Amino acid sequence: MLIVISAEKCIENEEFQLKSILDAGLEILHIRKPKVSFEVLKRWLAKFEAEYRCKMVLHQHHELAREFGLKGIHLPEYFRTNLKENLDDYITSFQQEKFTVSTSVHQKELLSETLNFDYCFLSPVFNSISKTGYSGKKFQVNDLQQQVIALGGIDSAKISAIRKMGFSGAAVLGAVWQQENPIKSFIKIQQHYESVFK
């Protein structure tokens, strides 16, 4: 499972770049724009045709997943904590409608609490490219059966390493959006990924 996470802010040529990356074969695109309002995100999603939207997973304003026929929703750690005893019902309500529901943790021990999710991000695996001061923890997950996705400092050179560490896939952010040519950068990562994971 290779996942691209969107840039946090709306960026120039974003629609074109994301469509190009999806056209190049990306199956799952996580939309993470924490400071974007419901209405702005709604207008943003409306720029994409259904063939692109069905590959998108939303990190906030989850109800838009239903409105736009997206792939799924993602529950950041704080969101999961805030739901408390309503968490299971929230997850089930989306999964029953055939949406994927994912989450993220920053400690391996917490993965045992995420078994009802379709997959889970574990980060930071390596030193983060997009966030300064996020030191990699080089987690080993070979002993786990669930789908754990490596996040943090992943670029094309790290794909082989995460496979050996037991991860089911990779999520990339800085290795795409902090490069001069995000589309070209994604294709390079994808080629490495396919040679290692397929």
Phi and psi restraints in degrees (value plus and minus 20) as a CYANA .aco file:
   2 LEU   PHI    -128.2   -88.2
   2 LEU   PSI     105.0   145.0
   3 ILE   PHI    -144.0  -104.0
   3 ILE   PSI     116.6   156.6
   4 VAL   PHI    -126.8   -86.8
   4 VAL   PSI     115.2   155.2
   5 ILE   PHI    -121.9   -81.9
   5 ILE   PSI     113.1   153.1
   6 SER   PHI     -83.7   -43.7
   6 SER   PSI     140.9   180.9
   7 ALA   PHI     -82.9   -42.9
   7 ALA   PSI     126.6   166.6
   8 GLU   PHI     -83.4   -43.4
   8 GLU   PSI     -61.5   -21.5
   9 LYS   PHI    -121.9   -81.9
   9 LYS   PSI     140.6   180.6
  10 CYS   PHI     -90.4   -50.4
  10 CYS   PSI     109.1   149.1
  11 ILE   PHI    -137.8   -97.8
  11 ILE   PSI     143.8   183.8
  12 GLU   PHI     -82.4   -42.4
  12 GLU   PSI     118.1   158.1
  13 ASN   PHI      41.4    81.4
  13 ASN   PSI       1.7    41.7
  14 GLU   PHI     -82.7   -42.7
  14 GLU   PSI     -64.2   -24.2
  15 GLU   PHI     -78.9   -38.9
  15 GLU   PSI     -67.5   -27.5
  16 PHE   PHI     -82.0   -42.0
  16 PHE   PSI     -65.3   -25.3
  17 GLN   PHI     -85.5   -45.5
  17 GLN   PSI     -62.3   -22.3
  18 LEU   PHI     -87.1   -47.1
  18 LEU   PSI     -61.3   -21.3
  19 LYS   PHI     -83.1   -43.1
  19 LYS   PSI     -59.3   -19.3
  20 SER   PHI     -84.7   -44.7
  20 SER   PSI     -60.8   -20.8
  21 ILE   PHI     -86.6   -46.6
  21 ILE   PSI     -61.2   -21.2
  22 LEU   PHI     -87.5   -47.5
  22 LEU   PSI     -59.3   -19.3
  23 ASP   PHI     -83.7   -43.7
  23 ASP   PSI     -48.7    -8.7
  24 ALA   PHI     -96.9   -56.9
  24 ALA   PSI     -25.9    14.1
  25 GLY   PHI     101.2   141.2
  25 GLY   PSI     -16.8    23.2
  26 LEU   PHI     -85.0   -45.0
  26 LEU   PSI     110.8   150.8
  27 GLU   PHI    -114.7   -74.7
  27 GLU   PSI     -49.2    -9.2
  28 ILE   PHI    -153.8  -113.8
  28 ILE   PSI     102.2   142.2
  29 LEU   PHI    -139.6   -99.6
  29 LEU   PSI      97.3   137.3
  30 HIS   PHI    -109.4   -69.4
  30 HIS   PSI     108.1   148.1
  31 ILE   PHI    -119.8   -79.8
  31 ILE   PSI      86.0   126.0
  32 ARG   PHI    -140.7  -100.7
  32 ARG   PSI      82.1   122.1
  33 LYS   PHI    -155.2  -115.2
  33 LYS   PSI      55.1    95.1
  34 PRO   PHI     -79.2   -39.2
  34 PRO   PSI     -47.2    -7.2
  35 LYS   PHI    -119.3   -79.3
  35 LYS   PSI     -14.5    25.5
  36 VAL   PHI    -109.5   -69.5
  36 VAL   PSI     112.6   152.6
  37 SER   PHI     -92.3   -52.3
  37 SER   PSI     145.9   185.9
  38 PHE   PHI     -75.3   -35.3
  38 PHE   PSI     -68.2   -28.2
  39 GLU   PHI     -86.7   -46.7
  39 GLU   PSI     -60.6   -20.6
  40 VAL   PHI     -85.6   -45.6
  40 VAL   PSI     -62.4   -22.4
  41 LEU   PHI     -86.3   -46.3
  41 LEU   PSI     -55.8   -15.8
  42 LYS   PHI     -83.0   -43.0
  42 LYS   PSI     -64.8   -24.8
  43 ARG   PHI     -85.2   -45.2
  43 ARG   PSI     -58.0   -18.0
  44 TRP   PHI     -82.9   -42.9
  44 TRP   PSI     -66.8   -26.8
  45 LEU   PHI     -84.7   -44.7
  45 LEU   PSI     -52.2   -12.2
  46 ALA   PHI     -85.0   -45.0
  46 ALA   PSI     -36.4     3.6
  47 LYS   PHI     -96.3   -56.3
  47 LYS   PSI     -32.5     7.5
  48 PHE   PHI    -125.3   -85.3
  48 PHE   PSI     116.2   156.2
  49 GLU   PHI     -91.6   -51.6
  49 GLU   PSI     143.7   183.7
  50 ALA   PHI     -76.4   -36.4
  50 ALA   PSI     -54.8   -14.8
  51 GLU   PHI     -83.0   -43.0
  51 GLU   PSI     -44.9    -4.9
  52 TYR   PHI    -111.8   -71.8
  52 TYR   PSI     -60.3   -20.3
  53 ARG   PHI     -82.6   -42.6
  53 ARG   PSI     -51.5   -11.5
  54 CYS   PHI     -90.2   -50.2
  54 CYS   PSI     -22.9    17.1
  55 LYS   PHI    -130.0   -90.0
  55 LYS   PSI     -14.3    25.7
  56 MET   PHI    -120.0   -80.0
  56 MET   PSI     122.1   162.1
  57 VAL   PHI    -142.6  -102.6
  57 VAL   PSI     108.3   148.3
  58 LEU   PHI    -115.7   -75.7
  58 LEU   PSI     115.5   155.5
  59 HIS   PHI    -111.4   -71.4
  59 HIS   PSI     -40.7    -0.7
  60 GLN   PHI    -167.3  -127.3
  60 GLN   PSI     149.7   189.7
  61 HIS   PHI      32.9    72.9
  61 HIS   PSI      32.0    72.0
  62 HIS   PHI     -76.5   -36.5
  62 HIS   PSI     -49.1    -9.1
  63 GLU   PHI     -81.3   -41.3
  63 GLU   PSI     -41.8    -1.8
  64 LEU   PHI     -88.6   -48.6
  64 LEU   PSI     -40.2    -0.2
  65 ALA   PHI     -82.1   -42.1
  65 ALA   PSI     -60.1   -20.1
  66 ARG   PHI     -89.9   -49.9
  66 ARG   PSI     -65.2   -25.2
  67 GLU   PHI     -82.2   -42.2
  67 GLU   PSI     -56.5   -16.5
  68 PHE   PHI    -126.0   -86.0
  68 PHE   PSI     -15.6    24.4
  69 GLY   PHI      42.8    82.8
  69 GLY   PSI      27.0    67.0
  70 LEU   PHI     -99.8   -59.8
  70 LEU   PSI     155.6   195.6
  71 LYS   PHI     -93.8   -53.8
  71 LYS   PSI     -60.1   -20.1
  72 GLY   PHI    -197.3  -157.3
  72 GLY   PSI    -188.2  -148.2
  73 ILE   PHI    -151.0  -111.0
  73 ILE   PSI     136.0   176.0
  74 HIS   PHI    -144.4  -104.4
  74 HIS   PSI     114.5   154.5
  75 LEU   PHI    -126.6   -86.6
  75 LEU   PSI      84.7   124.7
  76 PRO   PHI     -80.3   -40.3
  76 PRO   PSI     142.7   182.7
  77 GLU   PHI     -74.7   -34.7
  77 GLU   PSI     -65.0   -25.0
  78 TYR   PHI     -83.5   -43.5
  78 TYR   PSI     -55.3   -15.3
  79 PHE   PHI     -87.7   -47.7
  79 PHE   PSI     -62.6   -22.6
  80 ARG   PHI     -81.8   -41.8
  80 ARG   PSI     -63.2   -23.2
  81 THR   PHI     -85.3   -45.3
  81 THR   PSI     -62.2   -22.2
  82 ASN   PHI     -85.4   -45.4
  82 ASN   PSI     -50.7   -10.7
  83 LEU   PHI     -92.2   -52.2
  83 LEU   PSI     -46.6    -6.6
  84 LYS   PHI      27.8    67.8
  84 LYS   PSI    -138.4   -98.4
  85 GLU   PHI     -92.5   -52.5
  85 GLU   PSI     -30.9     9.1
  86 ASN   PHI    -109.2   -69.2
  86 ASN   PSI     -19.9    20.1
  87 LEU   PHI     -79.2   -39.2
  87 LEU   PSI     -70.7   -30.7
  88 ASP   PHI     -80.1   -40.1
  88 ASP   PSI     -61.8   -21.8
  89 ASP   PHI     -84.7   -44.7
  89 ASP   PSI     -58.5   -18.5
  90 TYR   PHI     -84.0   -44.0
  90 TYR   PSI     -66.9   -26.9
  91 ILE   PHI     -81.0   -41.0
  91 ILE   PSI     -69.0   -29.0
  92 THR   PHI     -81.2   -41.2
  92 THR   PSI     -59.0   -19.0
  93 SER   PHI     -80.0   -40.0
  93 SER   PSI     -56.2   -16.2
  94 PHE   PHI    -101.8   -61.8
  94 PHE   PSI     -62.0   -22.0
  95 GLN   PHI     -83.6   -43.6
  95 GLN   PSI     -53.6   -13.6
  96 GLN   PHI     -85.3   -45.3
  96 GLN   PSI     -45.5    -5.5
  97 GLU   PHI    -112.7   -72.7
  97 GLU   PSI      -5.5    34.5
  98 LYS   PHI      51.6    91.6
  98 LYS   PSI       2.2    42.2
  99 PHE   PHI    -107.5   -67.5
  99 PHE   PSI     125.6   165.6
 100 THR   PHI     -98.5   -58.5
 100 THR   PSI     127.4   167.4
 101 VAL   PHI    -149.2  -109.2
 101 VAL   PSI      97.6   137.6
 102 SER   PHI    -140.8  -100.8
 102 SER   PSI     149.5   189.5
 103 THR   PHI    -169.9  -129.9
 103 THR   PSI    -197.4  -157.4
 104 SER   PHI    -160.7  -120.7
 104 SER   PSI     125.8   165.8
 105 VAL   PHI    -155.3  -115.3
 105 VAL   PSI     141.6   181.6
 106 HIS   PHI    -138.7   -98.7
 106 HIS   PSI     -14.8    25.2
 107 GLN   PHI    -155.4  -115.4
 107 GLN   PSI     113.1   153.1
 108 LYS   PHI     -78.4   -38.4
 108 LYS   PSI     -56.5   -16.5
 109 GLU   PHI     -78.4   -38.4
 109 GLU   PSI     -49.4    -9.4
 110 LEU   PHI     -97.2   -57.2
 110 LEU   PSI     -30.2     9.8
 111 LEU   PHI     -80.7   -40.7
 111 LEU   PSI     -48.5    -8.5
 112 SER   PHI     -84.0   -44.0
 112 SER   PSI     -38.9     1.1
 113 GLU   PHI    -110.3   -70.3
 113 GLU   PSI     -18.7    21.3
 114 THR   PHI    -136.8   -96.8
 114 THR   PSI       1.4    41.4
 115 LEU   PHI     -86.3   -46.3
 115 LEU   PSI     -43.4    -3.4
 116 ASN   PHI    -106.1   -66.1
 116 ASN   PSI     -17.4    22.6
 117 PHE   PHI    -110.8   -70.8
 117 PHE   PSI     135.0   175.0
 118 ASP   PHI     -89.4   -49.4
 118 ASP   PSI     -56.4   -16.4
 119 TYR   PHI    -180.7  -140.7
 119 TYR   PSI     145.1   185.1
 120 CYS   PHI    -159.1  -119.1
 120 CYS   PSI     114.9   154.9
 121 PHE   PHI    -100.8   -60.8
 121 PHE   PSI     117.6   157.6
 122 LEU   PHI    -142.3  -102.3
 122 LEU   PSI     104.2   144.2
 123 SER   PHI    -170.4  -130.4
 123 SER   PSI     143.3   183.3
 124 PRO   PHI    -107.2   -67.2
 124 PRO   PSI     111.6   151.6
 125 VAL   PHI     -97.0   -57.0
 125 VAL   PSI     -66.4   -26.4
 126 PHE   PHI    -141.7  -101.7
 126 PHE   PSI     152.9   192.9
 127 ASN   PHI     -78.3   -38.3
 127 ASN   PSI     107.7   147.7
 128 SER   PHI     -82.4   -42.4
 128 SER   PSI     121.2   161.2
 129 ILE   PHI    -105.4   -65.4
 129 ILE   PSI     -57.0   -17.0
 130 SER   PHI    -112.8   -72.8
 130 SER   PSI     -39.5     0.5
 131 LYS   PHI    -143.4  -103.4
 131 LYS   PSI     100.4   140.4
 132 THR   PHI     -92.9   -52.9
 132 THR   PSI     124.3   164.3
 133 GLY   PHI      65.5   105.5
 133 GLY   PSI     -20.8    19.2
 134 TYR   PHI    -110.8   -70.8
 134 TYR   PSI      76.3   116.3
 135 SER   PHI    -103.9   -63.9
 135 SER   PSI     116.9   156.9
 136 GLY   PHI     -87.9   -47.9
 136 GLY   PSI     125.2   165.2
 137 LYS   PHI    -127.4   -87.4
 137 LYS   PSI     -21.6    18.4
 138 LYS   PHI      24.8    64.8
 138 LYS   PSI      31.4    71.4
 139 PHE   PHI     -78.4   -38.4
 139 PHE   PSI     125.7   165.7
 140 GLN   PHI    -131.7   -91.7
 140 GLN   PSI     105.8   145.8
 141 VAL   PHI    -145.3  -105.3
 141 VAL   PSI       3.6    43.6
 142 ASN   PHI     -80.3   -40.3
 142 ASN   PSI     -44.8    -4.8
 143 ASP   PHI    -106.2   -66.2
 143 ASP   PSI     -16.6    23.4
 144 LEU   PHI    -127.7   -87.7
 144 LEU   PSI     126.3   166.3
 145 GLN   PHI    -113.0   -73.0
 145 GLN   PSI     -43.3    -3.3
 146 GLN   PHI     -95.9   -55.9
 146 GLN   PSI     147.4   187.4
 147 GLN   PHI    -101.3   -61.3
 147 GLN   PSI      86.4   126.4
 148 VAL   PHI    -133.5   -93.5
 148 VAL   PSI     105.8   145.8
 149 ILE   PHI    -125.2   -85.2
 149 ILE   PSI     107.7   147.7
 150 ALA   PHI     -95.4   -55.4
 150 ALA   PSI     114.2   154.2
 151 LEU   PHI    -157.5  -117.5
 151 LEU   PSI     123.5   163.5
 152 GLY   PHI      88.5   128.5
 152 GLY   PSI      85.4   125.4
 153 GLY   PHI      52.5    92.5
 153 GLY   PSI      -1.2    38.8
 154 ILE   PHI    -104.6   -64.6
 154 ILE   PSI     103.9   143.9
 155 ASP   PHI    -152.8  -112.8
 155 ASP   PSI    -195.8  -155.8
 156 SER   PHI     -79.5   -39.5
 156 SER   PSI     -53.1   -13.1
 157 ALA   PHI     -90.8   -50.8
 157 ALA   PSI     -37.7     2.3
 158 LYS   PHI    -117.2   -77.2
 158 LYS   PSI     -24.6    15.4
 159 ILE   PHI     -80.4   -40.4
 159 ILE   PSI     -66.0   -26.0
 160 SER   PHI     -79.9   -39.9
 160 SER   PSI     -61.0   -21.0
 161 ALA   PHI     -81.8   -41.8
 161 ALA   PSI     -64.3   -24.3
 162 ILE   PHI     -88.7   -48.7
 162 ILE   PSI     -49.1    -9.1
 163 ARG   PHI     -84.5   -44.5
 163 ARG   PSI     -64.9   -24.9
 164 LYS   PHI     -86.1   -46.1
 164 LYS   PSI     -48.8    -8.8
 165 MET   PHI     -98.0   -58.0
 165 MET   PSI     -27.2    12.8
 166 GLY   PHI      79.3   119.3
 166 GLY   PSI     -13.4    26.6
 167 PHE   PHI     -93.3   -53.3
 167 PHE   PSI     131.4   171.4
 168 SER   PHI    -105.8   -65.8
 168 SER   PSI     -29.7    10.3
 169 GLY   PHI     153.3   193.3
 169 GLY   PSI    -191.4  -151.4
 170 ALA   PHI    -156.3  -116.3
 170 ALA   PSI     126.1   166.1
 171 ALA   PHI    -137.4   -97.4
 171 ALA   PSI     110.6   150.6
 172 VAL   PHI    -140.4  -100.4
 172 VAL   PSI     126.4   166.4
 173 LEU   PHI    -156.8  -116.8
 173 LEU   PSI     -95.8   -55.8
 174 GLY   PHI     -81.9   -41.9
 174 GLY   PSI     -52.8   -12.8
 175 ALA   PHI     -87.4   -47.4
 175 ALA   PSI     -33.4     6.6
 176 VAL   PHI    -124.5   -84.5
 176 VAL   PSI     -75.8   -35.8
 177 TRP   PHI    -102.2   -62.2
 177 TRP   PSI     -36.8     3.2
 178 GLN   PHI    -119.7   -79.7
 178 GLN   PSI      -1.7    38.3
 179 GLN   PHI    -126.0   -86.0
 179 GLN   PSI     139.8   179.8
 180 GLU   PHI     -82.5   -42.5
 180 GLU   PSI     -58.0   -18.0
 181 ASN   PHI    -147.8  -107.8
 181 ASN   PSI      71.6   111.6
 182 PRO   PHI     -77.1   -37.1
 182 PRO   PSI     -58.0   -18.0
 183 ILE   PHI     -85.3   -45.3
 183 ILE   PSI     -68.2   -28.2
 184 LYS   PHI     -81.1   -41.1
 184 LYS   PSI     -60.9   -20.9
 185 SER   PHI     -82.7   -42.7
 185 SER   PSI     -63.2   -23.2
 186 PHE   PHI     -81.3   -41.3
 186 PHE   PSI     -66.5   -26.5
 187 ILE   PHI     -79.3   -39.3
 187 ILE   PSI     -59.6   -19.6
 188 LYS   PHI     -83.2   -43.2
 188 LYS   PSI     -64.9   -24.9
 189 ILE   PHI     -82.6   -42.6
 189 ILE   PSI     -64.7   -24.7
 190 GLN   PHI     -80.0   -40.0
 190 GLN   PSI     -62.7   -22.7
 191 GLN   PHI     -82.2   -42.2
 191 GLN   PSI     -63.7   -23.7
 192 HIS   PHI     -83.4   -43.4
 192 HIS   PSI     -63.2   -23.2
 193 TYR   PHI     -80.1   -40.1
 193 TYR   PSI     -68.1   -28.1
 194 GLU   PHI     -85.6   -45.6
 194 GLU   PSI     -53.0   -13.0
 195 SER   PHI     -92.1   -52.1
 195 SER   PSI     -45.8    -5.8
 196 VAL   PHI    -114.9   -74.9
 196 VAL   PSI     -61.7   -21.7
 197 PHE   PHI    -116.9   -76.9
 197 PHE   PSI     -36.5     3.5
